[in-house]
Amino acid sequence: MAKDVVCGMDVDPQSAAGQSEYQGQTYYFCSDSCKQQFDENPQQYVQQQ
């Protein structure tokens, strides 16, 4: 399982609603909304980890 860095939800990479790559790492999302928020400002969410 992967963690959606926007909302904190556990996400199965095989059935994730979306994915984005940032600085060589792939992030998975539970919804298109979370993916869109991440894509607008990925550094904000990566720093929270």
C-alpha positions, 0 to 999 in steps of 0.5 A: 500500500502507498499513502496519499500524501494529500489526504493521508489515505492508504492507496493500493497502487494497482487501483489508485485513482491517479499517480504523479511523479515528482523528483524521481518518486511516484505518488499515488492518489485516492482521487483525481481531486487529491492528484490535482492538489498535489500537481499544483504544489507538490513540494508542499506535500513532499515536505510534510513527509 
